[in-house]
Amino acid sequence: MESTISMQDMRYLNLFSKMTGVSTRFCFMYNEFITFCVPKNLVSKAIGENGKNVKKMGEILGRKIKVIPMPLGPQDIRKFMGFIVNPLTFRNLEIKGNEIIITAGIQSKAALIGKNKRRLIELQKVAKEYFNKELRII
């Protein structure tokens, strides 16, 4: 999970830390959401009572915010990807060598790929950064 943090991401991470009291090094954009990955035991603290931290951050940044548990290893890939694409679902996720293959129905596949492959590219970037694997959707 090593990657370079952009200045914009650094601003997001600093604001997140100040508002929630939870420090993290992992955030990314997917489907117009800014997604923060925090340790599983700190997710509820980061979200805040009745979602107040997430709502306030969303108002300040003018974007939707999502907080998800950080993957602990390759065994968490399915859950992690499921959290990212939620509310969309996929049928199956397989790991073959250096590749993650997501199997989805026609409707879900179209939504996962997105217009001009925008969502697919964002999801591929996440898979590469977090698991150092390529991603395909079939």
LUMSE-480180 format. One record per residue (C-alpha): residue in one letter; z negated, y, x; residue number from 1; chain. Coordinates in nm, 2 decimals, always signed. Layout:
{r:a up:Z north:Y east:X k:NUM c:A}
...
This chain:
{r:m up:+0.00 north:+0.00 east:+0.00 k:1 c:A}
{r:e up:+0.08 north:+0.25 east:+0.27 k:2 c:A}
{r:s up:+0.30 north:+0.54 east:+0.19 k:3 c:A}
{r:t up:+0.34 north:+0.91 east:+0.26 k:4 c:A}
{r:i up:+0.18 north:+1.14 east:+0.01 k:5 c:A}
{r:s up:+0.38 north:+1.45 east:-0.09 k:6 c:A}
{r:m up:+0.22 north:+1.79 east:-0.12 k:7 c:A}
{r:q up:+0.25 north:+1.77 east:-0.50 k:8 c:A}
{r:d up:+0.08 north:+1.43 east:-0.51 k:9 c:A}
{r:m up:-0.19 north:+1.57 east:-0.29 k:10 c:A}
{r:r up:-0.25 north:+1.85 east:-0.54 k:11 c:A}
{r:y up:-0.27 north:+1.60 east:-0.83 k:12 c:A}
{r:l up:-0.51 north:+1.38 east:-0.63 k:13 c:A}
{r:n up:-0.74 north:+1.68 east:-0.54 k:14 c:A}
{r:l up:-0.75 north:+1.80 east:-0.90 k:15 c:A}
{r:f up:-0.81 north:+1.45 east:-1.03 k:16 c:A}
{r:s up:-1.10 north:+1.41 east:-0.78 k:17 c:A}
{r:k up:-1.26 north:+1.75 east:-0.88 k:18 c:A}
{r:m up:-1.23 north:+1.69 east:-1.25 k:19 c:A}
{r:t up:-1.34 north:+1.32 east:-1.27 k:20 c:A}
{r:g up:-1.56 north:+1.27 east:-0.97 k:21 c:A}
{r:v up:-1.35 north:+0.97 east:-0.88 k:22 c:A}
{r:s up:-1.17 north:+0.98 east:-0.55 k:23 c:A}
{r:t up:-0.84 north:+0.79 east:-0.52 k:24 c:A}
{r:r up:-0.53 north:+0.80 east:-0.29 k:25 c:A}
{r:f up:-0.28 north:+0.65 east:-0.53 k:26 c:A}
{r:c up:-0.08 north:+0.84 east:-0.79 k:27 c:A}
{r:f up:+0.28 north:+0.82 east:-0.90 k:28 c:A}
{r:m up:+0.52 north:+0.94 east:-1.17 k:29 c:A}
{r:y up:+0.66 north:+0.70 east:-1.43 k:30 c:A}
{r:n up:+0.82 north:+0.79 east:-1.76 k:31 c:A}
{r:e up:+0.70 north:+1.16 east:-1.75 k:32 c:A}
{r:f up:+0.34 north:+1.03 east:-1.70 k:33 c:A}
{r:i up:+0.13 north:+1.10 east:-1.39 k:34 c:A}
{r:t up:-0.04 north:+0.77 east:-1.33 k:35 c:A}
{r:f up:-0.36 north:+0.75 east:-1.12 k:36 c:A}
{r:c up:-0.48 north:+0.41 east:-0.98 k:37 c:A}
{r:v up:-0.85 north:+0.38 east:-0.94 k:38 c:A}
{r:p up:-1.09 north:+0.09 east:-0.88 k:39 c:A}
{r:k up:-1.14 north:-0.12 east:-1.19 k:40 c:A}
{r:n up:-1.51 north:-0.03 east:-1.22 k:41 c:A}
{r:l up:-1.44 north:+0.34 east:-1.22 k:42 c:A}
{r:v up:-1.16 north:+0.36 east:-1.48 k:43 c:A}
{r:s up:-1.40 north:+0.46 east:-1.77 k:44 c:A}
{r:k up:-1.56 north:+0.72 east:-1.55 k:45 c:A}
{r:a up:-1.22 north:+0.87 east:-1.46 k:46 c:A}
{r:i up:-1.10 north:+0.88 east:-1.82 k:47 c:A}
{r:g up:-1.43 north:+1.04 east:-1.93 k:48 c:A}
{r:e up:-1.62 north:+1.04 east:-2.26 k:49 c:A}
{r:n up:-1.36 north:+1.02 east:-2.54 k:50 c:A}
{r:g up:-1.09 north:+1.08 east:-2.29 k:51 c:A}
{r:k up:-1.20 north:+1.44 east:-2.21 k:52 c:A}
{r:n up:-1.10 north:+1.43 east:-1.84 k:53 c:A}
{r:v up:-0.76 north:+1.29 east:-1.91 k:54 c:A}
{r:k up:-0.70 north:+1.54 east:-2.19 k:55 c:A}
{r:k up:-0.82 north:+1.84 east:-1.99 k:56 c:A}
{r:m up:-0.60 north:+1.74 east:-1.69 k:57 c:A}
{r:g up:-0.30 north:+1.69 east:-1.91 k:58 c:A}
{r:e up:-0.35 north:+2.04 east:-2.05 k:59 c:A}
{r:i up:-0.38 north:+2.20 east:-1.70 k:60 c:A}
{r:l up:-0.08 north:+2.02 east:-1.56 k:61 c:A}
{r:g up:+0.13 north:+2.02 east:-1.88 k:62 c:A}
{r:r up:+0.20 north:+1.65 east:-1.84 k:63 c:A}
{r:k up:+0.06 north:+1.32 east:-1.98 k:64 c:A}
{r:i up:-0.19 north:+1.15 east:-1.77 k:65 c:A}
{r:k up:-0.26 north:+0.77 east:-1.74 k:66 c:A}
{r:v up:-0.54 north:+0.60 east:-1.55 k:67 c:A}
{r:i up:-0.50 north:+0.24 east:-1.46 k:68 c:A}
{r:p up:-0.70 north:-0.01 east:-1.25 k:69 c:A}
{r:m up:-0.58 north:-0.05 east:-0.89 k:70 c:A}
{r:p up:-0.43 north:-0.39 east:-0.81 k:71 c:A}
{r:l up:-0.64 north:-0.60 east:-0.58 k:72 c:A}
{r:g up:-0.36 north:-0.82 east:-0.45 k:73 c:A}
{r:p up:-0.04 north:-1.01 east:-0.55 k:74 c:A}
{r:q up:-0.23 north:-1.19 east:-0.82 k:75 c:A}
{r:d up:-0.26 north:-0.86 east:-1.01 k:76 c:A}
{r:i up:+0.11 north:-0.77 east:-1.01 k:77 c:A}
{r:r up:+0.17 north:-0.88 east:-1.37 k:78 c:A}
{r:k up:-0.13 north:-0.69 east:-1.51 k:79 c:A}
{r:f up:-0.05 north:-0.38 east:-1.30 k:80 c:A}
{r:m up:+0.32 north:-0.37 east:-1.41 k:81 c:A}
{r:g up:+0.20 north:-0.42 east:-1.77 k:82 c:A}
{r:f up:-0.03 north:-0.12 east:-1.75 k:83 c:A}
{r:i up:+0.24 north:+0.09 east:-1.60 k:84 c:A}
{r:v up:+0.51 north:+0.02 east:-1.87 k:85 c:A}
{r:n up:+0.26 north:+0.01 east:-2.16 k:86 c:A}
{r:p up:+0.34 north:+0.03 east:-2.46 k:87 c:A}
{r:l up:+0.66 north:-0.16 east:-2.36 k:88 c:A}
{r:t up:+0.62 north:-0.53 east:-2.30 k:89 c:A}
{r:f up:+0.81 north:-0.79 east:-2.10 k:90 c:A}
{r:r up:+0.84 north:-1.17 east:-2.15 k:91 c:A}
{r:n up:+0.78 north:-1.28 east:-1.80 k:92 c:A}
{r:l up:+0.72 north:-1.16 east:-1.44 k:93 c:A}
{r:e up:+0.81 north:-1.39 east:-1.15 k:94 c:A}
{r:i up:+0.76 north:-1.34 east:-0.78 k:95 c:A}
{r:k up:+1.03 north:-1.51 east:-0.57 k:96 c:A}
{r:g up:+0.99 north:-1.44 east:-0.20 k:97 c:A}
{r:n up:+1.03 north:-1.07 east:-0.15 k:98 c:A}
{r:e up:+1.14 north:-0.99 east:-0.51 k:99 c:A}
{r:i up:+0.97 north:-0.92 east:-0.84 k:100 c:A}
{r:i up:+1.18 north:-1.03 east:-1.14 k:101 c:A}
{r:i up:+1.09 north:-0.90 east:-1.48 k:102 c:A}
{r:t up:+1.24 north:-1.08 east:-1.78 k:103 c:A}
{r:a up:+1.26 north:-0.88 east:-2.10 k:104 c:A}
{r:g up:+1.43 north:-0.88 east:-2.44 k:105 c:A}
{r:i up:+1.73 north:-0.66 east:-2.51 k:106 c:A}
{r:q up:+1.53 north:-0.37 east:-2.66 k:107 c:A}
{r:s up:+1.26 north:-0.38 east:-2.39 k:108 c:A}
{r:k up:+1.51 north:-0.42 east:-2.11 k:109 c:A}
{r:a up:+1.70 north:-0.11 east:-2.22 k:110 c:A}
{r:a up:+1.37 north:+0.09 east:-2.25 k:111 c:A}
{r:l up:+1.25 north:-0.04 east:-1.91 k:112 c:A}
{r:i up:+1.58 north:+0.06 east:-1.74 k:113 c:A}
{r:g up:+1.60 north:+0.40 east:-1.92 k:114 c:A}
{r:k up:+1.88 north:+0.65 east:-1.93 k:115 c:A}
{r:n up:+2.07 north:+0.67 east:-1.61 k:116 c:A}
{r:k up:+1.84 north:+0.40 east:-1.47 k:117 c:A}
{r:r up:+1.57 north:+0.66 east:-1.43 k:118 c:A}
{r:r up:+1.27 north:+0.44 east:-1.53 k:119 c:A}
{r:l up:+1.41 north:+0.14 east:-1.33 k:120 c:A}
{r:i up:+1.43 north:+0.36 east:-1.01 k:121 c:A}
{r:e up:+1.07 north:+0.48 east:-1.07 k:122 c:A}
{r:l up:+0.95 north:+0.13 east:-1.12 k:123 c:A}
{r:q up:+1.13 north:+0.00 east:-0.81 k:124 c:A}
{r:k up:+0.97 north:+0.27 east:-0.61 k:125 c:A}
{r:v up:+0.62 north:+0.17 east:-0.73 k:126 c:A}
{r:a up:+0.69 north:-0.20 east:-0.66 k:127 c:A}
{r:k up:+0.81 north:-0.11 east:-0.31 k:128 c:A}
{r:e up:+0.51 north:+0.12 east:-0.24 k:129 c:A}
{r:y up:+0.23 north:-0.10 east:-0.38 k:130 c:A}
{r:f up:+0.36 north:-0.46 east:-0.31 k:131 c:A}
{r:n up:+0.64 north:-0.41 east:-0.05 k:132 c:A}
{r:k up:+0.87 north:-0.60 east:-0.28 k:133 c:A}
{r:e up:+1.21 north:-0.53 east:-0.45 k:134 c:A}
{r:l up:+1.22 north:-0.52 east:-0.83 k:135 c:A}
{r:r up:+1.49 north:-0.65 east:-1.07 k:136 c:A}
{r:i up:+1.49 north:-0.65 east:-1.45 k:137 c:A}
{r:i up:+1.69 north:-0.93 east:-1.63 k:138 c:A}
